[in-house]
Amino acid sequence: MAQRNVINASVSPKGSLETLSQREVQQLSEAGSASIYKLFRQCALAILNTGAHIDNAKTILDAYQDFEVRIHQQDRGVRLELLNAPADAFVDGEMIASTREMLFSALRDIVYTENELDSQRIDLSSSEGITDYVFHLLRNARTLRPGLEPKMVVCWGGHSINTDEYKYTKKVGHELGLRSLDICTGCGPGVMKGPMKGATIAHAKQRINNSRYLGLTEPGIIAAEAPNPIVNELVIMPDIEKRLEAFVRVGHGIIVFPGGAGTAEEFLYLLGILMHPDNSELPFPVILTGPKSAAAFIQQLHSFVGATLGEQAQSHYKIIIDNPAEVAREMTAGLKAVKQFRRERNDAFHFNWLLKIDESLQRPFDPTHENMASLQLNRDLPAHELAANLRRAFSGVVAGNVKDKGIRLIEEKGPYQIHGDKAVMQPLDELLQAFVDQHRMKLPGGADYVPCYRVVK
């Protein structure tokens, strides 16, 4: 990283944040619980680095080894003391408002998550219990707002995209915003920022003052993909599986833009859900789109789905090339079907309770070398189960690319080994190689990409 500029500062939340108990403050102190303190420190550092063009969690953490955050309980709330914090998060000594807001959102989510896990009502041994847990985390973050029309559009895609693709995401976001739709993304750069940026202009044109730009992340990702400053609702879920479930529970439709391994992971997770027999009648609009220059990539991803999961999987989404207005019109029509379906079945608009998510998709996957090598990747599996295992394979690639733990594992043990049927391995290898060739694995401008995996045919 370039020469650091750091600052020492003391910040308090503007607005409201529930007062923490002495026990909660102790939990977050380095002396009280090293693991919780480390987690909050990592998230806080990522938020303070918003805008940095770095997608390597290890690089950021190593560059600010002397960064400290101390939590102080006060009569009127909480105060954070920051030592050796990135100076770019401040203007004339005052923390930027969006950064302050996201910093205390992280504090809120980490404290609540820790305390919920200690609650007797939390049952992580069942699929229903996991969904209930996701619901409580989102409700505590005030993300769930009963009574609002279904208009939350999730946008997935890569953090490492070229200028043409980024401009296209802004155009799509603009068209969505003109139709008064809200945006939810993974909250980082690239595709996670573009639709929000386009929607802000459109919302201003339509004089919409309560626009929602929801960012959903998790601790392993946030350090590598710091939140973009447009996000006005940040929620940090405990792990990638609960983050993915949050996307499909609060989102009413999903747009998939060009991306890399992380986008493939999300797309396969979604297809694994939509192919489940219990969801056959449930409307959930999904659009795969990009500019004309990305048509080959989109076709390659579409072909990969067909080669591994079959035509049924391909039937769950529509492809629209280089037509932002058509994307928005198609999504708007899809949301009307969602609204009608939920109204007829008395399902909530703000949380998709009727969506069946197989428990295998909810269980956290730890991408160790052993777990990656033992993944079952063969065409004999039911399509929705194969999609779940392919999702795990891409999750491992993401971990090895950008997550601190994954990067250190690769440094210690070498690349992951991915085994399976040739009928699955061949298209998988071709897709991953396309990501490498098109610079979709890492942010451009860095060193040549060294694969963290090896596909064994």
Residue pairs with C-beta under 8 A, 6 or more apart in sequence:
1 54
1 59
1 60
1 63
4 63
4 64
4 86
5 86
5 87
5 88
6 64
6 67
6 84
6 85
6 86
6 87
7 82
7 84
7 85
7 86
7 87
7 90
7 93
8 81
8 82
8 83
8 84
8 85
9 81
9 82
9 85
9 90
9 93
9 95
10 79
10 80
10 81
10 82
11 79
11 80
11 82
11 95
11 100
11 103
12 74
12 77
12 78
12 79
12 80
13 77
13 78
13 100
13 104
14 97
14 100
14 101
15 101
17 77
17 78
17 104
17 107
17 108
18 108
19 73
19 76
19 77
19 78
20 28
20 71
20 73
20 78
20 111
22 73
24 111
24 115
25 32
25 71
25 72
25 73
25 78
26 32
26 33
27 33
27 36
27 111
27 114
28 36
28 37
28 40
28 71
28 107
28 110
28 111
29 37
29 70
29 71
30 37
36 110
36 114
39 110
39 219
40 69
40 106
40 107
40 110
41 67
41 68
41 69
42 57
42 61
42 219
42 222
42 223
42 404
43 106
43 110
43 219
43 222
43 223
43 236
44 69
44 80
44 82
44 103
44 106
45 60
45 61
45 64
45 67
45 86
45 223
46 57
46 60
46 222
46 223
46 224
46 226
46 227
47 89
47 99
47 102
47 103
47 106
47 222
47 226
47 227
48 82
48 85
48 86
48 88
48 89
48 99
48 103
49 60
49 86
49 88
49 89
49 226
50 89
50 98
50 99
50 102
50 226
50 227
50 228
50 229
51 88
51 226
51 228
51 229
52 60
52 86
52 88
52 226
53 189
53 443
53 445
54 60
54 224
54 443
55 159
55 160
55 224
55 225
55 401
55 402
55 442
55 443
56 224
56 402
56 407
56 442
57 220
57 223
57 224
57 402
57 403
57 404
57 407
58 404
58 407
58 408
60 223
60 224
61 223
61 404
64 84
64 86
66 83
66 84
67 82
67 83
67 84
67 85
68 82
68 83
68 84
69 80
69 81
69 82
69 83
69 85
70 80
70 81
70 83
71 78
71 79
71 80
71 81
71 107
72 78
72 79
72 80
72 81
78 104
78 107
80 103
80 107
89 95
89 96
89 99
90 96
95 103
96 229
98 229
98 230
98 231
98 232
99 229
101 232
101 234
102 227
102 231
102 234
105 141
105 233
105 234
105 235
105 236
106 234
106 236
108 140
108 141
109 137
109 140
109 141
109 235
109 236
109 237
110 236
112 137
112 140
112 141
113 137
113 238
116 122
116 133
116 136
116 137
122 129
122 132
122 133
122 136
123 129
123 132
124 130
124 133
126 359
127 357
127 358
127 359
127 362
130 242
130 245
130 359
130 362
131 245
131 249
131 353
131 357
131 362
133 242
134 237
134 242
134 245
134 246
134 249
135 144
135 249
135 351
137 235
137 237
137 238
137 242
137 246
138 144
138 235
138 246
138 249
138 250
138 351
141 233
141 235
142 233
143 214
143 233
143 235
143 250
144 250
144 350
144 351
145 350
146 348
146 349
146 350
147 349
147 350
148 349
148 350
149 339
149 349
150 252
150 335
150 338
150 339
150 342
150 349
151 180
151 181
151 182
151 252
151 335
152 181
152 182
152 183
152 184
152 212
152 214
152 250
152 251
152 252
153 176
153 181
153 182
153 183
153 184
153 195
153 251
153 252
153 253
153 254
153 255
153 331
153 335
154 184
154 185
154 247
154 248
154 251
154 253
154 254
154 255
155 169
155 172
155 173
155 183
155 184
155 185
155 191
155 192
155 195
155 254
155 255
155 257
156 185
156 186
156 191
156 247
156 254
156 255
156 256
156 257
156 259
156 263
156 266
156 267
157 165
157 169
157 190
157 191
157 192
157 256
157 257
157 258
157 259
157 263
158 190
158 191
158 257
158 258
158 259
158 260
158 262
158 263
158 440
159 188
159 189
159 190
159 191
159 192
159 225
159 259
159 262
159 443
160 190
160 260
160 439
160 440
160 441
160 442
160 443
160 444
161 169
161 190
161 191
161 257
161 258
161 259
161 440
162 293
162 439
162 444
164 291
164 293
164 294
165 191
165 257
165 258
165 290
165 291
165 293
165 294
166 190
166 191
166 194
167 194
167 291
168 194
168 257
168 290
168 291
168 294
168 322
168 324
169 190
169 191
169 194
169 195
169 198
169 257
170 194
170 195
170 197
170 198
171 198
171 324
172 194
172 195
172 198
172 255
172 257
172 289
172 324
172 327
172 328
173 183
173 194
173 195
173 196
173 197
173 198
173 199
173 202
174 198
174 199
174 201
174 202
174 324
175 198
175 202
175 324
175 325
175 327
175 328
176 183
176 195
176 198
176 199
176 202
176 327
176 328
176 331
177 183
177 198
177 199
177 200
177 201
177 202
177 203
177 205
177 206
177 208
177 211
178 202
178 205
178 206
178 328
179 328
179 332
180 203
180 206
180 208
181 199
181 328
181 331
181 332
181 335
182 199
182 211
182 212
182 213
182 214
183 195
183 196
183 199
183 212
183 213
183 214
184 212
184 213
184 214
184 215
184 216
184 247
184 250
184 251
185 191
185 192
185 193
185 195
185 196
185 214
185 215
185 216
186 192
186 215
186 216
186 217
186 221
186 225
186 243
186 262
187 215
187 216
187 217
187 222
187 225
187 227
187 228
187 231
187 234
188 215
188 217
188 221
188 225
188 226
188 227
188 228
189 225
189 226
189 228
189 443
190 259
191 257
191 258
191 259
191 263
192 215
192 225
192 228
193 228
193 230
194 257
195 255
196 213
196 228
196 230
196 231
197 230
199 211
199 213
200 211
200 213
200 230
203 211
211 232
212 232
212 233
213 230
213 231
213 232
213 233
214 231
214 233
214 235
214 250
215 227
215 228
215 231
215 233
215 234
215 235
216 235
216 237
216 243
216 246
216 247
217 225
217 227
217 234
217 235
217 236
217 237
217 243
218 236
218 237
218 238
218 239
218 240
218 242
218 243
219 236
219 238
219 239
220 239
220 240
220 399
220 403
220 404
220 405
221 240
221 243
221 398
221 402
221 403
222 236
223 403
223 404
224 402
224 403
225 402
227 234
235 246
237 243
237 246
239 364
240 364
240 365
240 395
241 361
241 362
241 363
241 364
241 365
242 362
244 266
244 269
244 361
245 357
245 361
245 362
247 254
247 266
248 254
248 270
248 273
248 284
248 352
248 355
248 357
249 351
249 352
249 353
249 355
250 350
250 351
250 352
252 285
252 335
252 338
252 349
252 352
253 284
253 285
253 286
253 287
253 331
253 334
253 335
253 338
254 270
254 284
254 285
254 286
254 287
255 286
255 287
255 289
255 327
255 331
256 263
256 266
256 267
256 286
256 287
256 288
256 289
256 317
257 263
257 289
257 290
258 290
258 294
258 297
258 298
258 440
259 440
260 435
260 440
260 441
261 394
261 397
261 398
261 401
261 432
261 435
261 440
261 441
262 394
262 398
264 301
264 394
264 431
264 435
265 391
265 394
265 395
265 397
265 398
267 288
267 301
267 305
268 387
268 388
268 390
268 391
268 394
269 361
269 387
269 388
269 391
270 286
271 305
271 309
271 313
271 316
271 317
271 384
271 387
272 358
272 361
272 384
272 385
272 387
272 388
272 391
273 279
273 355
273 356
273 357
273 358
273 361
273 384
274 284
274 286
274 316
275 309
275 312
275 313
275 316
275 383
275 384
275 387
276 356
276 357
276 358
276 384
278 356
279 355
279 356
282 341
282 354
282 355
283 334
283 337
283 338
283 341
284 316
284 334
284 338
284 355
285 318
285 330
285 331
285 333
285 334
285 335
285 337
285 338
286 316
286 317
286 318
287 317
287 318
287 319
287 320
287 327
287 330
287 331
288 298
288 301
288 302
288 317
288 318
288 319
288 320
289 298
289 319
289 320
289 321
289 323
289 327
290 297
290 298
290 321
290 322
291 321
291 322
292 321
292 322
294 321
295 321
295 322
297 434
297 438
298 319
298 321
300 430
300 431
300 434
301 431
302 314
302 319
303 427
304 427
304 428
304 430
304 431
305 313
305 314
306 313
306 314
307 423
307 426
307 427
308 379
308 386
308 390
308 423
308 424
308 427
308 428
309 383
309 386
309 387
310 383
312 383
313 383
313 387
318 330
320 326
320 327
320 330
339 349
341 347
342 348
342 349
342 354
345 354
347 353
347 354
358 384
358 385
358 388
360 385
360 388
361 388
361 391
365 371
365 392
365 395
365 396
367 392
367 395
367 396
367 399
367 400
367 406
367 409
367 416
368 409
369 409
369 413
369 416
369 417
371 392
371 396
372 392
372 393
372 396
372 416
372 417
372 418
372 453
373 416
373 417
373 418
373 419
375 389
375 392
375 393
375 418
375 419
375 420
376 389
376 420
377 386
377 389
377 390
377 393
377 418
377 419
377 420
377 421
377 424
377 425
377 428
378 386
378 420
378 421
378 423
378 424
379 386
379 421
379 423
379 424
381 389
386 424
390 424
390 428
393 418
393 428
396 406
396 416
396 418
396 453
397 416
397 432
397 452
397 453
398 406
399 405
399 406
399 409
400 406
400 407
400 409
400 410
400 415
400 416
400 452
400 453
401 407
401 441
401 442
401 452
402 442
406 452
407 452
410 416
410 452
415 451
415 452
415 453
415 454
416 452
416 453
416 454
417 453
417 454
417 456
418 425
418 428
418 453
418 454
418 455
418 456
419 425
419 456
420 428
422 457
425 455
425 456
425 457
426 457
428 455
429 455
429 457
432 451
432 453
432 455
434 440
435 441
436 449
436 451
439 449
441 449
442 449
